[in-house]
């Protein structure tokens, strides 16, 4: 795919040889335009969520670096300081994601001939160690059922938890749903998966009943709402506001906080992980799990196909119950009788 190296708003290679080099703001703008139109290995355009995440992170990372030429000198240290200062205290996955965004931008700048080796710019700013996923994050069916049935908790939250578990969807894919996205007769919901793919979520009868109670006569607007009221000044996106109550769409952070407060620190991904593990224990095929979860690579499903301790114990108990009490055969009894 053609890059933006000939855009008139961005200096060309000759300008990159000037003492200051290409203005950083113009270089970042060129990279973001390139990113927004780039197709990944799947053939799909970069998702709007990814573009927004990069648009948020990159100005923070490059703050104080006026020209790309500075990256060969003090600008490199400034870049490292900015990244560590903004995300050094965040989870390793967050830090690594922001570092990866910067690395992508640097690789693009190198391809345009605007900077030297991008690896040299990031040298000394290593990825944080990310521990392997914890299998103990699989929650038992009984605990999940009790959580969803606990009427001390708001119906809004319980319906969200039921939908996250039954669909095995990522939290973002459920929180972005509007009432118009529901196919209630067939218990499906249209959403945009990670990577920008349009797909349908599949939910169960329990979730369908709870959605009916939650929505009442609402026919449009976000399904899951926060307590925040949107100002009537046009600053809140129309899609993220309930037209009747003016309540805003529930955010990921709010949903995570509510679940953590109702449990001993569960996170939203625990429900997705648990559902896929339970479905695998019940005999769902890889194709079933991929259809349910939206995964496109079988390798990413392997950790969900590992049974939980509860699942293993339940199957072993079932084997024991089916086997019953062992008794010797007639041949064994005859052998005992003749050897005495």
C-alpha positions in Angstrom: 0.0 0.0 0.0 1.3 3.5 -0.8 2.5 5.6 2.2 2.1 9.2 2.9 5.6 10.2 2.0 4.4 12.5 -0.8 1.8 14.4 1.2 2.3 18.1 0.8 1.7 18.7 4.5 4.8 16.7 5.4 8.3 17.7 4.6 10.1 15.5 2.1 13.4 13.6 2.5 15.5 16.7 1.6 13.9 18.5 4.5 14.8 15.6 6.8 18.5 16.6 6.3 18.0 20.0 7.9 19.5 20.4 11.4 16.1 20.0 13.1 14.7 17.5 10.8 11.0 16.9 10.1 8.6 18.6 12.6 7.3 16.0 15.0 3.7 17.1 14.9 3.6 16.8 11.1 5.3 13.5 11.1 2.8 12.1 13.7 -0.1 13.4 11.7 1.3 11.6 8.6 1.7 8.4 10.5 -1.8 8.5 11.9 -3.2 9.0 8.4 -1.2 6.1 7.2 -2.4 4.0 10.2 -6.0 4.8 9.6 -5.8 3.5 6.0 -3.5 0.5 6.6 -4.7 -3.0 6.1 -3.5 -5.7 8.5 -2.7 -9.3 7.8 -6.4 -10.1 8.0 -7.0 -7.7 5.2 -9.1 -5.3 7.3 -8.5 -1.6 7.8 -7.1 -0.6 11.2 -10.0 -0.3 13.7 -11.1 3.2 14.8 -10.4 2.1 18.4 -6.7 1.4 17.6 -6.4 4.8 15.8 -7.9 6.6 18.8 -5.6 4.8 21.2 -2.5 5.8 19.1 -3.8 9.3 18.7 -4.1 9.6 22.5 -0.7 8.0 23.3 1.7 9.4 20.7 1.4 13.2 21.6 2.1 12.2 25.2 5.2 10.2 24.3 6.6 12.8 22.0 5.9 15.9 24.2 8.8 18.3 24.1 10.4 16.9 20.9 9.8 19.5 18.3 11.7 17.9 15.4 12.5 14.3 14.7 16.2 15.2 14.4 16.3 15.6 18.2 15.7 11.8 18.6 19.4 11.3 17.7 20.4 13.5 20.7 18.5 14.7 23.8 15.1 13.9 22.3 15.8 10.2 22.8 16.1 10.6 26.5 13.1 12.9 26.5 11.1 10.2 24.7 12.1 7.6 27.3 11.3 9.9 30.2 7.8 10.7 28.8 6.9 7.0 28.3 8.2 6.0 31.8 6.5 9.0 33.4 3.1 8.4 31.7 2.9 4.6 31.9 5.8 3.3 34.0 3.4 2.7 36.9 0.7 1.1 34.8 0.2 -2.6 34.2 2.9 -4.3 32.1 0.4 -4.9 29.3 -0.5 -1.2 29.2 3.2 -0.1 29.2 4.0 -2.5 26.4 1.0 -1.4 24.3 2.1 2.3 24.5 5.7 1.4 23.8 4.5 -0.6 20.8 2.6 2.4 19.5 5.7 4.5 19.7 7.8 1.7 18.0 5.2 1.6 15.1 5.5 5.4 14.6 9.3 5.2 14.7 9.4 2.4 12.1 7.2 4.5 9.8 9.5 7.5 10.3 12.4 5.3 9.4 10.7 4.0 6.2 10.2 7.6 5.1 13.9 8.3 5.6 13.2 10.8 8.4 15.2 9.1 11.2 17.9 6.5 11.5 17.6 3.1 13.2 14.4 3.1 15.3 15.8 0.3 17.5 18.5 2.7 18.6 15.9 5.3 19.6 14.2 2.8 21.9 17.4 1.1 23.1 17.3 1.0 26.9 13.5 1.2 27.1 12.7 -2.5 27.2 9.3 -4.2 27.3 7.9 -4.9 30.7 7.7 -8.6 31.6 4.1 -9.8 31.2 3.3 -12.9 33.3 1.4 -15.7 31.6 -2.4 -15.7 32.1 -3.4 -17.0 35.5 -5.5 -20.1 35.3 -7.0 -19.3 38.7 -8.9 -16.5 36.9 -11.5 -19.1 35.8 -14.4 -18.6 38.1 -16.7 -21.4 39.0 -20.1 -21.6 37.5 -21.7 -21.6 40.9 -20.0 -18.3 41.9 -20.9 -16.7 38.6 -24.6 -17.8 38.9 -24.8 -16.4 42.5 -23.2 -13.1 41.4 -25.7 -12.6 38.6 -28.7 -13.6 40.8 -27.7 -11.3 43.7 -30.5 -8.8 43.7 -28.6 -6.6 46.1 -26.7 -5.5 43.1 -28.2 -3.1 40.5 -30.0 -4.8 37.6 -27.8 -2.7 35.2 -24.6 -4.4 36.5 -26.1 -7.9 36.8 -27.4 -7.8 33.2 -24.0 -6.7 32.0 -22.3 -9.5 33.9 -24.8 -12.0 32.5 -24.2 -10.8 28.9 -20.4 -10.7 29.3 -20.5 -14.3 30.5 -23.0 -15.8 28.1 -21.4 -14.1 25.0 -17.8 -14.6 26.0 -17.2 -11.2 24.4 -14.6 -8.6 25.2 -16.0 -5.9 27.5 -15.6 -3.2 24.9 -17.7 -5.2 22.4 -20.6 -5.4 24.9 -20.4 -1.9 26.3 -20.6 -0.3 22.9 -23.9 -2.0 22.1 -27.0 0.1 21.5 -30.6 -1.1 21.8 -30.9 -1.0 18.0 -28.1 -3.6 17.8 -30.2 -6.3 19.4 -31.9 -9.1 17.5 -34.0 -10.1 20.5 -36.1 -12.7 18.8 -32.9 -14.7 17.9 -30.9 -13.6 21.0 -28.1 -12.0 19.1 -26.4 -8.6 19.1 -24.5 -6.9 16.3 -21.1 -5.5 17.4 -17.7 -4.7 16.1 -15.0 -7.1 17.2 -11.4 -6.3 18.0 -9.7 -5.4 14.7 -12.9 -3.9 13.2 -14.7 -7.0 12.1 -18.5 -6.8 12.2 -20.0 -9.8 14.0 -22.9 -11.1 16.1 -22.8 -12.0 19.8 -24.8 -15.0 21.0 -26.5 -14.7 24.4 -28.6 -17.1 26.5 -32.2 -17.1 27.7 -31.2 -15.7 31.2 -29.6 -12.7 29.6 -32.6 -12.2 27.3 -34.9 -12.1 30.2 -32.7 -9.6 32.1 -32.4 -7.4 29.1 -36.2 -7.3 28.8 -36.4 -6.1 32.5 -33.6 -3.6 32.0 -34.7 -2.0 28.8 -38.5 -1.8 29.3 -39.8 0.3 26.5 -36.5 1.8 25.4 -36.0 1.4 21.7 -32.7 3.2 21.1 -29.6 4.5 22.8 -26.8 2.7 24.8 -27.9 -0.5 26.5 -25.7 -0.1 29.6 -25.8 3.3 31.2 -23.8 5.1 33.9 -25.2 7.5 36.5 -23.6 10.4 34.8 -25.9 12.9 33.0 -24.6 14.3 29.7 -24.6 18.1 29.4 -27.0 19.4 26.8 -24.3 21.4 25.0 -23.3 19.0 22.2 -20.1 18.0 23.8 -21.1 14.3 24.4 -21.4 12.1 21.3 -25.1 11.5 20.5 -24.5 7.7 20.2 -23.3 7.6 23.8 -26.3 9.2 25.4 -29.7 7.8 26.2 -32.2 10.2 24.5 -34.8 9.9 27.3 -32.7 10.1 30.5 -29.6 11.8 29.1 -27.5 9.3 31.0 -24.2 8.5 29.4 -22.9 5.1 28.2 -21.2 3.1 30.9 -17.4 3.2 30.6 -15.0 0.3 30.9 -13.5 1.8 34.0 -16.9 2.1 35.7 -17.9 -1.5 34.8 -14.6 -2.8 36.1 -15.0 -1.0 39.3 -18.5 -2.2 39.9 -17.5 -5.9 39.3 -14.5 -5.6 41.5 -16.5 -4.1 44.3 -19.1 -6.9 44.1 -16.5 -9.7 44.2 -13.0 -10.3 45.6 -11.3 -8.4 42.8 -12.6 -10.0 39.7 -12.0 -8.2 36.4 -14.2 -8.1 33.3 -12.0 -10.5 31.4 -12.6 -13.2 34.0 -16.1 -13.7 32.8 -15.0 -14.1 29.2 -12.2 -16.5 30.2 -14.5 -18.5 32.5 -17.2 -18.9 29.8 -14.8 -20.2 27.2 -13.3 -22.6 29.7 -16.7 -23.9 30.8 -17.8 -24.3 27.2 -14.7 -26.2 26.4 -15.3 -28.5 29.4 -18.8 -29.1 28.1 -17.5 -30.4 24.8 -17.6 -27.3 22.6 -15.3 -27.6 19.6 -12.6 -25.1 18.6 -14.9 -23.9 15.8 -17.7 -23.3 18.4 -15.4 -21.4 20.7 -14.1 -19.2 17.8 -17.6 -18.5 16.7 -18.6 -17.6 20.2 -15.6 -15.5 21.2 -14.6 -13.9 17.9 -11.0 -15.3 17.9 -9.5 -15.8 14.5 -6.4 -17.7 15.5 -6.7 -21.2 17.0 -3.5 -20.8 19.0 -5.1 -18.1 21.1 -7.8 -20.5 22.2 -5.4 -23.1 23.7 -5.4 -21.6 27.2 -9.2 -21.7 27.3 -9.2 -25.4 26.4 -7.4 -26.3 29.6 -10.0 -27.5 32.0 -10.4 -25.9 35.4 -9.9 -27.8 38.6 -13.6 -27.8 39.2 -14.3 -29.2 35.8 -11.7 -32.0 36.2 -13.1 -33.0 39.6 -16.7 -33.0 38.2 -15.7 -35.3 35.4 -13.8 -37.7 37.7 -16.7 -37.8 40.0 -18.9 -38.7 37.1 -16.6 -41.5 36.0 -16.6 -42.9 39.5 -20.4 -42.8 39.7 -20.7 -44.6 36.4 -18.2 -47.3 37.3 -20.1 -48.2 40.6 -18.7 -50.7 43.0 -16.2 -53.2 41.5 -17.0 -56.9 41.8 -14.9 -59.8 40.6 -15.8 -61.8 37.5 -16.8 -65.5 37.6 -13.3 -66.5 36.3 -11.6 -64.5 39.0 -13.8 -66.1 41.7 -13.2 -69.6 40.2 -9.5 -69.0 40.2 -9.6 -68.0 43.9 -11.6 -71.0 44.8 -9.2 -73.5 43.1 -6.0 -71.9 44.6 -7.1 -72.2 48.2 
